[in-house]
Amino acid sequence: MDEQAVLLVAGLTDLAVTTISSAVGTVHQLLRRADGPDIARDAQQDLMARGRIALDRCAAAPAAHLEVLAQHARSRQTVAGGDA
């Protein structure tokens, strides 16, 4: 069991190192381009927009269940002419 855990961690570490190395190489190639600053600015704006969307998704509180039910009941009373 311990040997399997060690092999699993070693495999995950190797995968992470390979992925990071590849990403660093890609970043170096992009920075050597003449339009590197433009690409970096666009990437920053894209990441900020994604972050804003993620925060909005997490921060949006669902409507209160009883409030929604009350609004539906009120609209039914208004439609039925029972507005008091």
HTML snippet that shows the backbone in 3Dmol.js (N, CA, C, O; Angstrom):
<script src="https://3Dmol.org/build/3Dmol-min.js"></script>
<div id="view" style="width:600px;height:400px;position:relative"></div>
<script>
const pdb = `
ATOM      1  N   MET A   1       0.828  -1.190   0.000  1.00  0.00           N
ATOM      2  CA  MET A   1       0.000   0.000   0.000  1.00  0.00           C
ATOM      3  C   MET A   1       0.871   1.252   0.000  1.00  0.00           C
ATOM      4  O   MET A   1       0.593   2.189  -0.749  1.00  0.00           O
ATOM      5  N   ASP A   2       1.915   1.290   0.821  1.00  0.00           N
ATOM      6  CA  ASP A   2       2.810   2.446   0.870  1.00  0.00           C
ATOM      7  C   ASP A   2       3.533   2.634  -0.457  1.00  0.00           C
ATOM      8  O   ASP A   2       3.736   3.761  -0.909  1.00  0.00           O
ATOM      9  N   GLU A   3       3.920   1.525  -1.077  1.00  0.00           N
ATOM     10  CA  GLU A   3       4.621   1.606  -2.362  1.00  0.00           C
ATOM     11  C   GLU A   3       3.712   2.205  -3.427  1.00  0.00           C
ATOM     12  O   GLU A   3       4.177   2.977  -4.266  1.00  0.00           O
ATOM     13  N   GLN A   4       2.434   1.867  -3.410  1.00  0.00           N
ATOM     14  CA  GLN A   4       1.490   2.427  -4.376  1.00  0.00           C
ATOM     15  C   GLN A   4       1.338   3.933  -4.177  1.00  0.00           C
ATOM     16  O   GLN A   4       1.269   4.692  -5.144  1.00  0.00           O
ATOM     17  N   ALA A   5       1.287   4.354  -2.929  1.00  0.00           N
ATOM     18  CA  ALA A   5       1.158   5.785  -2.640  1.00  0.00           C
ATOM     19  C   ALA A   5       2.387   6.541  -3.129  1.00  0.00           C
ATOM     20  O   ALA A   5       2.267   7.620  -3.709  1.00  0.00           O
ATOM     21  N   VAL A   6       3.565   5.976  -2.898  1.00  0.00           N
ATOM     22  CA  VAL A   6       4.801   6.625  -3.346  1.00  0.00           C
ATOM     23  C   VAL A   6       4.826   6.713  -4.861  1.00  0.00           C
ATOM     24  O   VAL A   6       5.192   7.748  -5.418  1.00  0.00           O
ATOM     25  N   LEU A   7       4.441   5.636  -5.532  1.00  0.00           N
ATOM     26  CA  LEU A   7       4.425   5.645  -6.996  1.00  0.00           C
ATOM     27  C   LEU A   7       3.411   6.651  -7.534  1.00  0.00           C
ATOM     28  O   LEU A   7       3.673   7.329  -8.527  1.00  0.00           O
ATOM     29  N   LEU A   8       2.275   6.744  -6.890  1.00  0.00           N
ATOM     30  CA  LEU A   8       1.253   7.700  -7.302  1.00  0.00           C
ATOM     31  C   LEU A   8       1.749   9.134  -7.153  1.00  0.00           C
ATOM     32  O   LEU A   8       1.582   9.947  -8.062  1.00  0.00           O
ATOM     33  N   VAL A   9       2.358   9.445  -6.010  1.00  0.00           N
ATOM     34  CA  VAL A   9       2.891  10.790  -5.777  1.00  0.00           C
ATOM     35  C   VAL A   9       4.007  11.098  -6.768  1.00  0.00           C
ATOM     36  O   VAL A   9       4.078  12.207  -7.298  1.00  0.00           O
ATOM     37  N   ALA A  10       4.876  10.129  -7.021  1.00  0.00           N
ATOM     38  CA  ALA A  10       5.971  10.342  -7.973  1.00  0.00           C
ATOM     39  C   ALA A  10       5.424  10.591  -9.380  1.00  0.00           C
ATOM     40  O   ALA A  10       5.933  11.449 -10.101  1.00  0.00           O
ATOM     41  N   GLY A  11       4.403   9.852  -9.766  1.00  0.00           N
ATOM     42  CA  GLY A  11       3.804  10.057 -11.080  1.00  0.00           C
ATOM     43  C   GLY A  11       3.144  11.415 -11.205  1.00  0.00           C
ATOM     44  O   GLY A  11       3.291  12.091 -12.224  1.00  0.00           O
ATOM     45  N   LEU A  12       2.415  11.819 -10.169  1.00  0.00           N
ATOM     46  CA  LEU A  12       1.778  13.138 -10.180  1.00  0.00           C
ATOM     47  C   LEU A  12       2.814  14.261 -10.210  1.00  0.00           C
ATOM     48  O   LEU A  12       2.630  15.267 -10.897  1.00  0.00           O
ATOM     49  N   THR A  13       3.895  14.084  -9.466  1.00  0.00           N
ATOM     50  CA  THR A  13       4.963  15.084  -9.449  1.00  0.00           C
ATOM     51  C   THR A  13       5.605  15.198 -10.816  1.00  0.00           C
ATOM     52  O   THR A  13       5.848  16.305 -11.296  1.00  0.00           O
ATOM     53  N   ASP A  14       5.883  14.063 -11.453  1.00  0.00           N
ATOM     54  CA  ASP A  14       6.473  14.082 -12.788  1.00  0.00           C
ATOM     55  C   ASP A  14       5.551  14.774 -13.783  1.00  0.00           C
ATOM     56  O   ASP A  14       6.009  15.558 -14.615  1.00  0.00           O
ATOM     57  N   LEU A  15       4.263  14.491 -13.700  1.00  0.00           N
ATOM     58  CA  LEU A  15       3.286  15.133 -14.583  1.00  0.00           C
ATOM     59  C   LEU A  15       3.258  16.637 -14.356  1.00  0.00           C
ATOM     60  O   LEU A  15       3.216  17.407 -15.316  1.00  0.00           O
ATOM     61  N   ALA A  16       3.281  17.062 -13.102  1.00  0.00           N
ATOM     62  CA  ALA A  16       3.264  18.491 -12.776  1.00  0.00           C
ATOM     63  C   ALA A  16       4.518  19.183 -13.303  1.00  0.00           C
ATOM     64  O   ALA A  16       4.427  20.262 -13.888  1.00  0.00           O
ATOM     65  N   VAL A  17       5.679  18.578 -13.102  1.00  0.00           N
ATOM     66  CA  VAL A  17       6.934  19.175 -13.566  1.00  0.00           C
ATOM     67  C   VAL A  17       6.936  19.282 -15.089  1.00  0.00           C
ATOM     68  O   VAL A  17       7.352  20.304 -15.633  1.00  0.00           O
ATOM     69  N   THR A  18       6.486  18.258 -15.770  1.00  0.00           N
ATOM     70  CA  THR A  18       6.430  18.283 -17.228  1.00  0.00           C
ATOM     71  C   THR A  18       5.483  19.369 -17.714  1.00  0.00           C
ATOM     72  O   THR A  18       5.805  20.104 -18.648  1.00  0.00           O
ATOM     73  N   THR A  19       4.334  19.473 -17.098  1.00  0.00           N
ATOM     74  CA  THR A  19       3.349  20.483 -17.493  1.00  0.00           C
ATOM     75  C   THR A  19       3.879  21.882 -17.245  1.00  0.00           C
ATOM     76  O   THR A  19       3.742  22.757 -18.101  1.00  0.00           O
ATOM     77  N   ILE A  20       4.483  22.106 -16.085  1.00  0.00           N
ATOM     78  CA  ILE A  20       5.029  23.429 -15.759  1.00  0.00           C
ATOM     79  C   ILE A  20       6.175  23.779 -16.699  1.00  0.00           C
ATOM     80  O   ILE A  20       6.275  24.922 -17.145  1.00  0.00           O
ATOM     81  N   SER A  21       7.032  22.828 -17.005  1.00  0.00           N
ATOM     82  CA  SER A  21       8.144  23.081 -17.931  1.00  0.00           C
ATOM     83  C   SER A  21       7.628  23.477 -19.304  1.00  0.00           C
ATOM     84  O   SER A  21       8.148  24.399 -19.934  1.00  0.00           O
ATOM     85  N   SER A  22       6.619  22.787 -19.753  1.00  0.00           N
ATOM     86  CA  SER A  22       6.029  23.108 -21.051  1.00  0.00           C
ATOM     87  C   SER A  22       5.413  24.502 -21.039  1.00  0.00           C
ATOM     88  O   SER A  22       5.571  25.267 -21.990  1.00  0.00           O
ATOM     89  N   ALA A  23       4.713  24.826 -19.963  1.00  0.00           N
ATOM     90  CA  ALA A  23       4.088  26.144 -19.853  1.00  0.00           C
ATOM     91  C   ALA A  23       5.141  27.248 -19.808  1.00  0.00           C
ATOM     92  O   ALA A  23       4.961  28.295 -20.430  1.00  0.00           O
ATOM     93  N   VAL A  24       6.230  27.031 -19.085  1.00  0.00           N
ATOM     94  CA  VAL A  24       7.292  28.033 -18.999  1.00  0.00           C
ATOM     95  C   VAL A  24       7.924  28.234 -20.372  1.00  0.00           C
ATOM     96  O   VAL A  24       8.213  29.367 -20.758  1.00  0.00           O
ATOM     97  N   GLY A  25       8.138  27.161 -21.105  1.00  0.00           N
ATOM     98  CA  GLY A  25       8.687  27.280 -22.455  1.00  0.00           C
ATOM     99  C   GLY A  25       7.773  28.081 -23.367  1.00  0.00           C
ATOM    100  O   GLY A  25       8.242  28.905 -24.152  1.00  0.00           O
ATOM    101  N   THR A  26       6.486  27.847 -23.269  1.00  0.00           N
ATOM    102  CA  THR A  26       5.517  28.586 -24.078  1.00  0.00           C
ATOM    103  C   THR A  26       5.524  30.058 -23.712  1.00  0.00           C
ATOM    104  O   THR A  26       5.464  30.915 -24.594  1.00  0.00           O
ATOM    105  N   VAL A  27       5.598  30.365 -22.420  1.00  0.00           N
ATOM    106  CA  VAL A  27       5.641  31.756 -21.967  1.00  0.00           C
ATOM    107  C   VAL A  27       6.899  32.442 -22.486  1.00  0.00           C
ATOM    108  O   VAL A  27       6.834  33.586 -22.936  1.00  0.00           O
ATOM    109  N   HIS A  28       8.038  31.764 -22.430  1.00  0.00           N
ATOM    110  CA  HIS A  28       9.280  32.349 -22.941  1.00  0.00           C
ATOM    111  C   HIS A  28       9.168  32.653 -24.429  1.00  0.00           C
ATOM    112  O   HIS A  28       9.628  33.701 -24.883  1.00  0.00           O
ATOM    113  N   GLN A  29       8.569  31.756 -25.182  1.00  0.00           N
ATOM    114  CA  GLN A  29       8.398  31.991 -26.619  1.00  0.00           C
ATOM    115  C   GLN A  29       7.486  33.188 -26.873  1.00  0.00           C
ATOM    116  O   GLN A  29       7.747  33.991 -27.769  1.00  0.00           O
ATOM    117  N   LEU A  30       6.427  33.307 -26.095  1.00  0.00           N
ATOM    118  CA  LEU A  30       5.507  34.427 -26.275  1.00  0.00           C
ATOM    119  C   LEU A  30       6.159  35.757 -25.908  1.00  0.00           C
ATOM    120  O   LEU A  30       5.905  36.772 -26.557  1.00  0.00           O
ATOM    121  N   LEU A  31       6.993  35.755 -24.877  1.00  0.00           N
ATOM    122  CA  LEU A  31       7.641  36.993 -24.450  1.00  0.00           C
ATOM    123  C   LEU A  31       8.695  37.469 -25.443  1.00  0.00           C
ATOM    124  O   LEU A  31       9.015  38.658 -25.474  1.00  0.00           O
ATOM    125  N   ARG A  32       9.233  36.578 -26.244  1.00  0.00           N
ATOM    126  CA  ARG A  32      10.220  36.959 -27.255  1.00  0.00           C
ATOM    127  C   ARG A  32       9.582  37.622 -28.466  1.00  0.00           C
ATOM    128  O   ARG A  32      10.272  38.267 -29.256  1.00  0.00           O
ATOM    129  N   ARG A  33       8.298  37.473 -28.616  1.00  0.00           N
ATOM    130  CA  ARG A  33       7.608  38.068 -29.764  1.00  0.00           C
ATOM    131  C   ARG A  33       7.563  39.577 -29.615  1.00  0.00           C
ATOM    132  O   ARG A  33       7.645  40.103 -28.505  1.00  0.00           O
ATOM    133  N   ALA A  34       7.433  40.266 -30.730  1.00  0.00           N
ATOM    134  CA  ALA A  34       7.384  41.729 -30.718  1.00  0.00           C
ATOM    135  C   ALA A  34       6.119  42.235 -30.028  1.00  0.00           C
ATOM    136  O   ALA A  34       6.130  43.298 -29.407  1.00  0.00           O
ATOM    137  N   ASP A  35       5.036  41.479 -30.135  1.00  0.00           N
ATOM    138  CA  ASP A  35       3.778  41.910 -29.525  1.00  0.00           C
ATOM    139  C   ASP A  35       3.574  41.288 -28.146  1.00  0.00           C
ATOM    140  O   ASP A  35       2.443  41.165 -27.678  1.00  0.00           O
ATOM    141  N   GLY A  36       4.667  40.898 -27.501  1.00  0.00           N
ATOM    142  CA  GLY A  36       4.604  40.285 -26.178  1.00  0.00           C
ATOM    143  C   GLY A  36       3.872  41.118 -25.139  1.00  0.00           C
ATOM    144  O   GLY A  36       3.034  40.590 -24.408  1.00  0.00           O
ATOM    145  N   PRO A  37       4.175  42.432 -25.057  1.00  0.00           N
ATOM    146  CA  PRO A  37       3.447  43.254 -24.067  1.00  0.00           C
ATOM    147  C   PRO A  37       1.941  43.290 -24.335  1.00  0.00           C
ATOM    148  O   PRO A  37       1.142  43.308 -23.398  1.00  0.00           O
ATOM    149  N   ASP A  38       1.559  43.301 -25.602  1.00  0.00           N
ATOM    150  CA  ASP A  38       0.127  43.293 -25.937  1.00  0.00           C
ATOM    151  C   ASP A  38      -0.524  41.985 -25.506  1.00  0.00           C
ATOM    152  O   ASP A  38      -1.634  41.973 -24.973  1.00  0.00           O
ATOM    153  N   ILE A  39       0.182  40.892 -25.743  1.00  0.00           N
ATOM    154  CA  ILE A  39      -0.338  39.581 -25.348  1.00  0.00           C
ATOM    155  C   ILE A  39      -0.460  39.502 -23.828  1.00  0.00           C
ATOM    156  O   ILE A  39      -1.457  38.999 -23.309  1.00  0.00           O
ATOM    157  N   ALA A  40       0.547  39.998 -23.116  1.00  0.00           N
ATOM    158  CA  ALA A  40       0.507  39.971 -21.657  1.00  0.00           C
ATOM    159  C   ALA A  40      -0.647  40.819 -21.134  1.00  0.00           C
ATOM    160  O   ALA A  40      -1.329  40.416 -20.191  1.00  0.00           O
ATOM    161  N   ARG A  41      -0.878  41.993 -21.734  1.00  0.00           N
ATOM    162  CA  ARG A  41      -1.973  42.864 -21.301  1.00  0.00           C
ATOM    163  C   ARG A  41      -3.321  42.187 -21.559  1.00  0.00           C
ATOM    164  O   ARG A  41      -4.212  42.223 -20.711  1.00  0.00           O
ATOM    165  N   ASP A  42      -3.463  41.568 -22.738  1.00  0.00           N
ATOM    166  CA  ASP A  42      -4.707  40.867 -23.053  1.00  0.00           C
ATOM    167  C   ASP A  42      -4.942  39.699 -22.099  1.00  0.00           C
ATOM    168  O   ASP A  42      -6.067  39.458 -21.663  1.00  0.00           O
ATOM    169  N   ALA A  43      -3.868  38.979 -21.781  1.00  0.00           N
ATOM    170  CA  ALA A  43      -3.995  37.849 -20.850  1.00  0.00           C
ATOM    171  C   ALA A  43      -4.396  38.340 -19.465  1.00  0.00           C
ATOM    172  O   ALA A  43      -5.209  37.706 -18.792  1.00  0.00           O
ATOM    173  N   GLN A  44      -3.828  39.472 -19.035  1.00  0.00           N
ATOM    174  CA  GLN A  44      -4.174  40.020 -17.732  1.00  0.00           C
ATOM    175  C   GLN A  44      -5.646  40.432 -17.708  1.00  0.00           C
ATOM    176  O   GLN A  44      -6.351  40.153 -16.738  1.00  0.00           O
ATOM    177  N   GLN A  45      -6.108  41.089 -18.758  1.00  0.00           N
ATOM    178  CA  GLN A  45      -7.508  41.508 -18.815  1.00  0.00           C
ATOM    179  C   GLN A  45      -8.438  40.301 -18.828  1.00  0.00           C
ATOM    180  O   GLN A  45      -9.493  40.313 -18.193  1.00  0.00           O
ATOM    181  N   ASP A  46      -8.035  39.253 -19.561  1.00  0.00           N
ATOM    182  CA  ASP A  46      -8.847  38.039 -19.609  1.00  0.00           C
ATOM    183  C   ASP A  46      -8.932  37.374 -18.238  1.00  0.00           C
ATOM    184  O   ASP A  46     -10.005  36.943 -17.817  1.00  0.00           O
ATOM    185  N   LEU A  47      -7.798  37.293 -17.545  1.00  0.00           N
ATOM    186  CA  LEU A  47      -7.796  36.686 -16.211  1.00  0.00           C
ATOM    187  C   LEU A  47      -8.622  37.508 -15.219  1.00  0.00           C
ATOM    188  O   LEU A  47      -9.315  36.945 -14.371  1.00  0.00           O
ATOM    189  N   MET A  48      -8.549  38.833 -15.325  1.00  0.00           N
ATOM    190  CA  MET A  48      -9.346  39.678 -14.442  1.00  0.00           C
ATOM    191  C   MET A  48     -10.836  39.493 -14.711  1.00  0.00           C
ATOM    192  O   MET A  48     -11.634  39.454 -13.774  1.00  0.00           O
ATOM    193  N   ALA A  49     -11.217  39.379 -15.985  1.00  0.00           N
ATOM    194  CA  ALA A  49     -12.629  39.161 -16.325  1.00  0.00           C
ATOM    195  C   ALA A  49     -13.096  37.807 -15.798  1.00  0.00           C
ATOM    196  O   ALA A  49     -14.196  37.692 -15.257  1.00  0.00           O
ATOM    197  N   ARG A  50     -12.259  36.783 -15.957  1.00  0.00           N
ATOM    198  CA  ARG A  50     -12.622  35.462 -15.443  1.00  0.00           C
ATOM    199  C   ARG A  50     -12.756  35.484 -13.931  1.00  0.00           C
ATOM    200  O   ARG A  50     -13.656  34.855 -13.375  1.00  0.00           O
ATOM    201  N   GLY A  51     -11.863  36.206 -13.263  1.00  0.00           N
ATOM    202  CA  GLY A  51     -11.938  36.319 -11.809  1.00  0.00           C
ATOM    203  C   GLY A  51     -13.207  37.028 -11.369  1.00  0.00           C
ATOM    204  O   GLY A  51     -13.841  36.633 -10.391  1.00  0.00           O
ATOM    205  N   ARG A  52     -13.580  38.089 -12.102  1.00  0.00           N
ATOM    206  CA  ARG A  52     -14.806  38.825 -11.778  1.00  0.00           C
ATOM    207  C   ARG A  52     -16.026  37.911 -11.925  1.00  0.00           C
ATOM    208  O   ARG A  52     -16.923  37.921 -11.082  1.00  0.00           O
ATOM    209  N   ILE A  53     -16.048  37.132 -12.993  1.00  0.00           N
ATOM    210  CA  ILE A  53     -17.162  36.202 -13.220  1.00  0.00           C
ATOM    211  C   ILE A  53     -17.223  35.153 -12.114  1.00  0.00           C
ATOM    212  O   ILE A  53     -18.299  34.832 -11.609  1.00  0.00           O
ATOM    213  N   ALA A  54     -16.058  34.622 -11.742  1.00  0.00           N
ATOM    214  CA  ALA A  54     -16.020  33.593 -10.689  1.00  0.00           C
ATOM    215  C   ALA A  54     -16.502  34.157  -9.359  1.00  0.00           C
ATOM    216  O   ALA A  54     -17.255  33.501  -8.641  1.00  0.00           O
ATOM    217  N   LEU A  55     -16.065  35.382  -9.027  1.00  0.00           N
ATOM    218  CA  LEU A  55     -16.511  35.990  -7.772  1.00  0.00           C
ATOM    219  C   LEU A  55     -18.001  36.289  -7.793  1.00  0.00           C
ATOM    220  O   LEU A  55     -18.694  36.087  -6.795  1.00  0.00           O
ATOM    221  N   ASP A  56     -18.494  36.771  -8.928  1.00  0.00           N
ATOM    222  CA  ASP A  56     -19.930  37.044  -9.037  1.00  0.00           C
ATOM    223  C   ASP A  56     -20.742  35.768  -8.877  1.00  0.00           C
ATOM    224  O   ASP A  56     -21.799  35.772  -8.247  1.00  0.00           O
ATOM    225  N   ARG A  57     -20.245  34.680  -9.447  1.00  0.00           N
ATOM    226  CA  ARG A  57     -20.951  33.402  -9.353  1.00  0.00           C
ATOM    227  C   ARG A  57     -21.000  32.916  -7.906  1.00  0.00           C
ATOM    228  O   ARG A  57     -22.016  32.378  -7.465  1.00  0.00           O
ATOM    229  N   CYS A  58     -19.914  33.103  -7.173  1.00  0.00           N
ATOM    230  CA  CYS A  58     -19.869  32.651  -5.782  1.00  0.00           C
ATOM    231  C   CYS A  58     -20.626  33.587  -4.851  1.00  0.00           C
ATOM    232  O   CYS A  58     -21.201  33.146  -3.856  1.00  0.00           O
ATOM    233  N   ALA A  59     -20.629  34.876  -5.168  1.00  0.00           N
ATOM    234  CA  ALA A  59     -21.219  35.863  -4.270  1.00  0.00           C
ATOM    235  C   ALA A  59     -22.724  36.010  -4.449  1.00  0.00           C
ATOM    236  O   ALA A  59     -23.406  36.506  -3.553  1.00  0.00           O
ATOM    237  N   ALA A  60     -23.240  35.593  -5.573  1.00  0.00           N
ATOM    238  CA  ALA A  60     -24.666  35.768  -5.833  1.00  0.00           C
ATOM    239  C   ALA A  60     -25.467  34.851  -4.914  1.00  0.00           C
ATOM    240  O   ALA A  60     -25.398  33.626  -5.016  1.00  0.00           O
ATOM    241  N   ALA A  61     -26.217  35.463  -4.029  1.00  0.00           N
ATOM    242  CA  ALA A  61     -27.044  34.692  -3.100  1.00  0.00           C
ATOM    243  C   ALA A  61     -28.365  34.354  -3.788  1.00  0.00           C
ATOM    244  O   ALA A  61     -28.953  35.215  -4.441  1.00  0.00           O
ATOM    245  N   PRO A  62     -28.830  33.142  -3.655  1.00  0.00           N
ATOM    246  CA  PRO A  62     -30.114  32.797  -4.248  1.00  0.00           C
ATOM    247  C   PRO A  62     -31.245  33.558  -3.553  1.00  0.00           C
ATOM    248  O   PRO A  62     -31.129  33.952  -2.392  1.00  0.00           O
ATOM    249  N   ALA A  63     -32.319  33.750  -4.278  1.00  0.00           N
ATOM    250  CA  ALA A  63     -33.469  34.458  -3.722  1.00  0.00           C
ATOM    251  C   ALA A  63     -34.023  33.673  -2.526  1.00  0.00           C
ATOM    252  O   ALA A  63     -34.005  32.442  -2.501  1.00  0.00           O
ATOM    253  N   ALA A  64     -34.507  34.418  -1.555  1.00  0.00           N
ATOM    254  CA  ALA A  64     -35.085  33.786  -0.368  1.00  0.00           C
ATOM    255  C   ALA A  64     -36.345  33.019  -0.783  1.00  0.00           C
ATOM    256  O   ALA A  64     -37.226  33.572  -1.442  1.00  0.00           O
ATOM    257  N   HIS A  65     -36.421  31.774  -0.401  1.00  0.00           N
ATOM    258  CA  HIS A  65     -37.506  30.898  -0.826  1.00  0.00           C
ATOM    259  C   HIS A  65     -38.874  31.437  -0.410  1.00  0.00           C
ATOM    260  O   HIS A  65     -39.799  31.470  -1.222  1.00  0.00           O
ATOM    261  N   LEU A  66     -39.006  31.856   0.837  1.00  0.00           N
ATOM    262  CA  LEU A  66     -40.303  32.361   1.309  1.00  0.00           C
ATOM    263  C   LEU A  66     -40.681  33.669   0.613  1.00  0.00           C
ATOM    264  O   LEU A  66     -41.859  33.923   0.363  1.00  0.00           O
ATOM    265  N   GLU A  67     -39.685  34.493   0.304  1.00  0.00           N
ATOM    266  CA  GLU A  67     -39.958  35.739  -0.409  1.00  0.00           C
ATOM    267  C   GLU A  67     -40.493  35.445  -1.811  1.00  0.00           C
ATOM    268  O   GLU A  67     -41.426  36.103  -2.271  1.00  0.00           O
ATOM    269  N   VAL A  68     -39.914  34.480  -2.472  1.00  0.00           N
ATOM    270  CA  VAL A  68     -40.385  34.097  -3.811  1.00  0.00           C
ATOM    271  C   VAL A  68     -41.814  33.571  -3.735  1.00  0.00           C
ATOM    272  O   VAL A  68     -42.648  33.920  -4.571  1.00  0.00           O
ATOM    273  N   LEU A  69     -42.103  32.740  -2.745  1.00  0.00           N
ATOM    274  CA  LEU A  69     -43.465  32.230  -2.576  1.00  0.00           C
ATOM    275  C   LEU A  69     -44.454  33.356  -2.305  1.00  0.00           C
ATOM    276  O   LEU A  69     -45.565  33.350  -2.834  1.00  0.00           O
ATOM    277  N   ALA A  70     -44.056  34.315  -1.485  1.00  0.00           N
ATOM    278  CA  ALA A  70     -44.934  35.448  -1.184  1.00  0.00           C
ATOM    279  C   ALA A  70     -45.202  36.276  -2.429  1.00  0.00           C
ATOM    280  O   ALA A  70     -46.329  36.723  -2.645  1.00  0.00           O
ATOM    281  N   GLN A  71     -44.184  36.485  -3.245  1.00  0.00           N
ATOM    282  CA  GLN A  71     -44.373  37.247  -4.489  1.00  0.00           C
ATOM    283  C   GLN A  71     -45.327  36.524  -5.428  1.00  0.00           C
ATOM    284  O   GLN A  71     -46.178  37.160  -6.050  1.00  0.00           O
ATOM    285  N   HIS A  72     -45.200  35.208  -5.541  1.00  0.00           N
ATOM    286  CA  HIS A  72     -46.107  34.429  -6.395  1.00  0.00           C
ATOM    287  C   HIS A  72     -47.537  34.509  -5.870  1.00  0.00           C
ATOM    288  O   HIS A  72     -48.476  34.698  -6.644  1.00  0.00           O
ATOM    289  N   ALA A  73     -47.704  34.367  -4.565  1.00  0.00           N
ATOM    290  CA  ALA A  73     -49.049  34.443  -3.977  1.00  0.00           C
ATOM    291  C   ALA A  73     -49.649  35.816  -4.208  1.00  0.00           C
ATOM    292  O   ALA A  73     -50.833  35.930  -4.525  1.00  0.00           O
ATOM    293  N   ARG A  74     -48.853  36.853  -4.054  1.00  0.00           N
ATOM    294  CA  ARG A  74     -49.326  38.229  -4.252  1.00  0.00           C
ATOM    295  C   ARG A  74     -49.742  38.443  -5.703  1.00  0.00           C
ATOM    296  O   ARG A  74     -50.774  39.059  -5.967  1.00  0.00           O
ATOM    297  N   SER A  75     -48.948  37.939  -6.645  1.00  0.00           N
ATOM    298  CA  SER A  75     -49.295  38.116  -8.065  1.00  0.00           C
ATOM    299  C   SER A  75     -50.552  37.338  -8.417  1.00  0.00           C
ATOM    300  O   SER A  75     -51.341  37.789  -9.248  1.00  0.00           O
ATOM    301  N   ARG A  76     -50.755  36.176  -7.800  1.00  0.00           N
ATOM    302  CA  ARG A  76     -51.991  35.425  -8.060  1.00  0.00           C
ATOM    303  C   ARG A  76     -53.209  36.155  -7.495  1.00  0.00           C
ATOM    304  O   ARG A  76     -54.281  36.150  -8.102  1.00  0.00           O
ATOM    305  N   GLN A  77     -53.037  36.779  -6.332  1.00  0.00           N
ATOM    306  CA  GLN A  77     -54.152  37.538  -5.754  1.00  0.00           C
ATOM    307  C   GLN A  77     -54.494  38.729  -6.642  1.00  0.00           C
ATOM    308  O   GLN A  77     -55.668  39.050  -6.829  1.00  0.00           O
ATOM    309  N   THR A  78     -53.486  39.375  -7.180  1.00  0.00           N
ATOM    310  CA  THR A  78     -53.716  40.543  -8.029  1.00  0.00           C
ATOM    311  C   THR A  78     -54.426  40.125  -9.316  1.00  0.00           C
ATOM    312  O   THR A  78     -55.351  40.807  -9.757  1.00  0.00           O
ATOM    313  N   VAL A  79     -54.010  39.022  -9.917  1.00  0.00           N
ATOM    314  CA  VAL A  79     -54.608  38.530 -11.157  1.00  0.00           C
ATOM    315  C   VAL A  79     -56.058  38.096 -10.901  1.00  0.00           C
ATOM    316  O   VAL A  79     -56.929  38.324 -11.740  1.00  0.00           O
ATOM    317  N   ALA A  80     -56.315  37.481  -9.760  1.00  0.00           N
ATOM    318  CA  ALA A  80     -57.667  37.002  -9.430  1.00  0.00           C
ATOM    319  C   ALA A  80     -58.567  38.122  -8.935  1.00  0.00           C
ATOM    320  O   ALA A  80     -59.757  37.901  -8.711  1.00  0.00           O
ATOM    321  N   GLY A  81     -58.024  39.318  -8.762  1.00  0.00           N
ATOM    322  CA  GLY A  81     -58.834  40.442  -8.299  1.00  0.00           C
ATOM    323  C   GLY A  81     -59.001  40.467  -6.803  1.00  0.00           C
ATOM    324  O   GLY A  81     -59.876  41.170  -6.298  1.00  0.00           O
ATOM    325  N   GLY A  82     -58.202  39.732  -6.084  1.00  0.00           N
ATOM    326  CA  GLY A  82     -58.328  39.663  -4.630  1.00  0.00           C
ATOM    327  C   GLY A  82     -57.361  40.568  -3.933  1.00  0.00           C
ATOM    328  O   GLY A  82     -57.016  40.306  -2.781  1.00  0.00           O
ATOM    329  N   ASP A  83     -56.898  41.630  -4.574  1.00  0.00           N
ATOM    330  CA  ASP A  83     -55.944  42.546  -3.966  1.00  0.00           C
ATOM    331  C   ASP A  83     -56.619  43.320  -2.848  1.00  0.00           C
ATOM    332  O   ASP A  83     -57.587  44.045  -3.079  1.00  0.00           O
ATOM    333  N   ALA A  84     -56.113  43.165  -1.661  1.00  0.00           N
ATOM    334  CA  ALA A  84     -56.775  43.809  -0.508  1.00  0.00           C
ATOM    335  C   ALA A  84     -56.063  45.049  -0.096  1.00  0.00           C
ATOM    336  O   ALA A  84     -56.480  45.714   0.852  1.00  0.00           O
TER     337      ALA A  84
END
`;
const viewer = $3Dmol.createViewer("view");
viewer.addModel(pdb, "pdb");
viewer.setStyle({}, {cartoon: {color: "spectrum"}});
viewer.zoomTo();
viewer.render();
</script>
